[in-house]
Amino acid sequence: MKTAIYILLSFLPCFVFGQDYPKIDTLNYGKNISHVRYFMQYDGEEMLLETYWFNDLGKHTITYSGYDGYVLFKQTKTIFNYDTYGNLSEIASIYYISPKNDSIGKLYSNEAGEYFRKYKSIEKLDNKYRSLYERVNPESVNWNSDLPVYEKMIFKRNVLGRDSVIEIYNTFGDKIYLDETVSFFYDSKNNLERKKWMDITYSDILEFQAFKPSSNELADTITNLTGSYQEKTFKYFKDSIVIQYFVNGELTGNEIQRMVDNGLLKTELTLNANGDTISYYRSVYDSNDQLKTWYRIIDTGYNGFGYATDLVCGNIKKYQYDYNKRLLQIDTYENDKHICIERFEINKK
C-alpha cells in the first residue's frame, strides 16, 4: 500500500527534488572579513535573517539563521567544511528549539492539519502563534554535539578536482537518510556533458502531493519521488548552451542559455516538451562584469522537469557593490514599484 505524504508549506525541506543543486553562494567577501549580516526590509520593516562567518583564509564556514522573519521558533547553524585543496567537501545543518518554543510548536502542529483541511490556508493560524514564540539569538545557542543534523550534503570529486557525486541527506521524523544523489559526467574536453539526479528509494516516502507554484494550495496530481531519476544533458556552442531535461528517460523540457562575449550568462529560455515557453530571464552586467540588473520576463512557476517552484518576489533585481566588488545591496522591484531591500553588512576582523 502506498502512502501519500502531505507537508505544509512552512515545513518544506530546503533540498527539493529536481532542483539544480548545488546552487550555493559561499559569499566570497575576501580575507580579513569576520562576518557578514544579511538583512531584508519589506513593508518598511528590516529584519536580520542570517549571519555568515568566515575563517582566516576568507572561506565561508558558518551560517546562523533564525533571528527573525519566517521561522522564529527554530534556530539553525549550517557548517561548511573544505578539503585540503580548499574545495567544499560537506555542508551540514543542525537546529535548536528552546523548550518554550518546542511546546508552542507542538500545539501549532496539532492544530495545523485540521485547520488547513478546513480553511485551505494556515495564514491566520501562523499569525495566532507567531506572537507566542520567544526570540532566541542563534549565535548565543550552545551548539553541542548532541543536536541533530537535519540536512547534509557531501561532495565527491574526480581526479581533475571537478564535482563527481553529491550526496544529499534529509530528515524524515527523527531519522536522517540519503535522499538523493547528483552525478556529473564530462566529455573529452572536461565540459559537463550530463548531470543526473537519482531519488533514493525510501520505504516510508513513496508519494508526494506537491503545492502549486508559489501557493499553499495542493496540486491536483501525486508525484512519485523515490526510485525515480532526472537528467540534464548539455551541448555547447560558440555563444550558447542547449540543455535538455529528462524525467525517467522521457524528455520534459529544453533550455537555451545565451552568453555575452566573456562567457557570462545573458539570457535563460526554458521550454516544455511541447515547445511552450515556461520561463525567460535576462541579466545585465556592469563594466566590472558584475551582475547589475536581473529581469524575470516570463515564469509560469514550473521548471524544465515539470516540477512546481516557488517564485521569488519581484520581477526586477538591481545589485550594488563596494569598491572591492563585494555585494552590498539588492533592490527588488515589481515593475516600477520598489518592494524589497536586501542589505549585506560587512564586518572586518
N, C-alpha and C positions, 0 to 999 in steps of 0.2 A: 504494500500500500504506500503510495507516495504522499509526502507531507508538504503542504503549501505553507510557506513562512511569510507572515505579513510583518513588515517593520515600519514603525512610524518614522516620518521624515527626519525628525530631530535625532534619531538613533542610527541613521545610515552610516556604514563604515567609511573610513577615509579612503581605503583602497577599493575601488569599484570595478567590477568585472568589465572587461573590454576597453578600458581606458588605456591611453598610450603611455604607460609608465616605462622608465622613470621620467616624470616631469617634476624635477626637483631643482629649485633655485637655491643654491647654497650661499647666496648673498655674498659674493666676493667683494668685500669692502677694503681689502688690503691689510697690511700689517699695522701694528700699533693701535688697533681698534679693540676696545674692551667688549662693548656690546652695542647693539642697535635696537631701539624700541620702535615698534610698529603700532601706529595709531590710525584709527579710522574715525572720520567725522561725517555723520549722516543725520539729516534733520536738525542740524545745529549742535548736536551733542558729540563731543570727541571721546572715544573710548580707547584705552590701551588694550590691544588684543594679544600681542606676542612680544617676546624679547629674544633676540638672537645673540649668543655668546660665542667668542672666537678665542682660539689659542694664540701662542706667540708667533706661529707661522702664518696667521691670518685665516686658518681653516675654521669654518663654522662647525662648532662642536655640540652646542645645546640650543634647543628652542624651548622656552617656557610659554605656556598658554593657560587661559582660564582666569585672567584678570577681571574680565567684564564681558559684556556683549551677549552672545547667543547661549553660551553654556556657563552658568555661574556656579553650579554645584560641583563640577569636576575640574580639577587642575591636572595638567599633563606636562611631562618632561620628555622631550624627544632627543635622543642621543645619536650623534653622527660619529662613526668610527672610520678610521682610514688605515690602509696598509702601509708597508714600509716605503712604497713608491708614491705615497700621497694620494692614492685613489680611494674613493669612497668604497668601503667594504661592508658596512652594516648600518642600518637605521633601526632603532628600537624605541618604541613609545611606551611609557608607563604612566599610570594615573593615580591620583589621590582623591578621595572623597572624605571630607570631615564627617564625624559621627552624626552631627546635626543634619548636614545636607544629605547624608545617606538615608536617614529616616524619612526626610521630606521627599526624596527621590522615590522611595518605595511607595509612599502614599500616592504620588503622582502616577507611577507606573500602574498601580492597581486600578486607578480611575481612568487612565488614558484609553485603554482598549474599548471599554463600553462607551466612553464619551465620543470617541471617533466614529464608532458604528452608528451612534445616534445622530450626531451633528455633522459628520463628514469633515470635521475640522477640529484642531486642537488649539487654535489661537487663543480663545478665551480661557481655556484651562492653563495654558502657558502663562498668561497674564496673572491668573489667580495665584500660582505657585511661585512665580518669579520673585515677588517681594518677600517671600519667606526665607529664601536661601541666604546664608551668611556668606560674605565675601572673604576669600582667602587669597593671600598673595602667594602664587606658586613658587616664588623664589625663597619664601620662608618655610616651605614644607620640608620635613625631614624625609628626604628621598632615600629610604633604606632599601636594602636588597630584597626585603620581603614583599614589596609592592609588585603587583602583577604586570607583566609585559602583555599588552593587548594588541599591538601591531608590530610587525617586524619585516624588514626587507634585507636579504643577504645578496651581495653582488659577487659574482664569479667572473673571471676574465680569462681570455685565451693567451697564447704565448706572446702575442703582439700587444697585450695590455688592453685590448678592447673588450667591451661587455660580451660575455658568453651566455650566462644564465643569471636571471634574477629570481630568487625565491621570495614569494610574498606570503606572509603569515597573518591570519586574522583570528579573532576570538569568537567562539560560539558558546554561550553560557560561561563556564569558568575554565574552558579548555582552549588553548591556543593550538592551531592546526595549520598545516601547509595548505593554503587556499588556492594558489595559482603559481605557475612558473612562466617566465618570459624568456624565450630562447632567441638568440641572434645568429644569423648566418650571413657570411660575407662572400663576395666574388673574388676573382684572382687579383683585383686591384685594391682589395681591402675595403671596398664600399659595401655598406649594408645592403644586402640583397633581399633578405626575408626576415620577418620578425613574427614569432609565434607565441600566442598566449594559450596555455593549457590549464583548464579548470580541473582541479584535482577532485576525484570522487570522494565524497564525504557522506557517510551513511545518514546523518541527521539533517542534511541540507540537499534536497532533491529538486525542489521547485521554488520559484520566487515570483511574487506578484509585484512588479515594479510600479513606481509612480510615473505619472505623466510628466513631460518636461516642465521643470520649474513649477511644480504643483504639488499639493498634498492630496490630490485625487489619484486613486489607484488606476493603473492601466487596465484595459479590458482583457488582456491576454496574460497567460502564465509563461514565464521564461524558464527554460531548463538551463541550469548553470553547471552542475558538476559533471565532469567527464566530457564536456564539450571543448572546442578549441576555436580560436580566432587567429587569423593570419593577415599580415600586410606584406605585399611584395613591392619592391622599389625598382624603377627604371630611370636612369639618369640621362639627361640631355644637356645641351650647352647652357641653357638658361632656365631649366625646369626639372622637376622630379614628378614622375607619374606613379601614383600609389594605388594599388588595388586592395580592396577589403574582402575577406572571405570569412564565413562562419561555417564550421564543419564542412569545409571544402566548397561551399556554394558562394558564388560572387554576390556580394551585397552592396558594394559601392565603389566609387572611384574618386580619387583626389588628385588635383593638379596644383603643385606648388611652383610658383614662379619666383625667380631670384633677380636681384639687381646685380650690377656688374661685379661687386665684391663678394657675392655669394650670400648676402643677407636675404631673408625671406621677404618678398614683396606682397604676394597675394596667395591665398589658400581658397581653392574652389572645391567643394565636395558635392558629389552627385550620388544618388541612389542607383540601384541596378537598372532602373528604367530610364536613367538619364535626367531625372528631375533634380534641380538644384536644391540641396538641403542646407548648405551654408556657404558663405562667401565673406572672407576677411581681407583687409588691406592694411599694410604697415608702411609708415613713412619714417625715414631716418634723417638725423641732422648731419652736419659736416664731419662730426667725430664718429660716424657710423653707429650712433646710439639711437635706439628706438625713441622717436619723438611723439608720434601720434599713431594710435591703433583704431581702426574702424571695423565695426561689425555691420556689414551691409545687409546680409541676409542670414538668418539662422532659424530653422524650424524646430530646434530642440532635439534633433536626432543626429547621431554621428554616422560614419560610414558603415559601421557594423549593424546599424538599425536600432541601436540602443538609445534610450532617452537620456538626456543630460540636463543638468541644471545650468541655466544661462546666468552669467554674471550681470549685475545691474548696469544699465547704461550701454549705449552703443558706440561711444567715443571715449577713448582714454588718452590723456596727454601727460607726458613724463618730463620731470625736471631733475637735473643732476647738479652736483657741485663741480668745482674746478678740477677735482681729481676723478671725474667721470663716475661718481658714486650716486646711486639713486637716492633722491631726497623726497620726491613727492609724485603722486599720481592723482590727477584730477579727472573725475568721471562725469560725463555729460549724457543726457538723454536728448539727442538732437541739440538744440540750443540752450537747454536748461542744465545748469551745473548742479549735480545732485550728491556728489560724494568727494571727500578728500582723504587720500591715504598718505600718511606722513611717516618718514623714517628719521628718527632722531639718533644721530651718530655720537657715541661716547668714546673718547680716546682713553688709552691707558695712562 
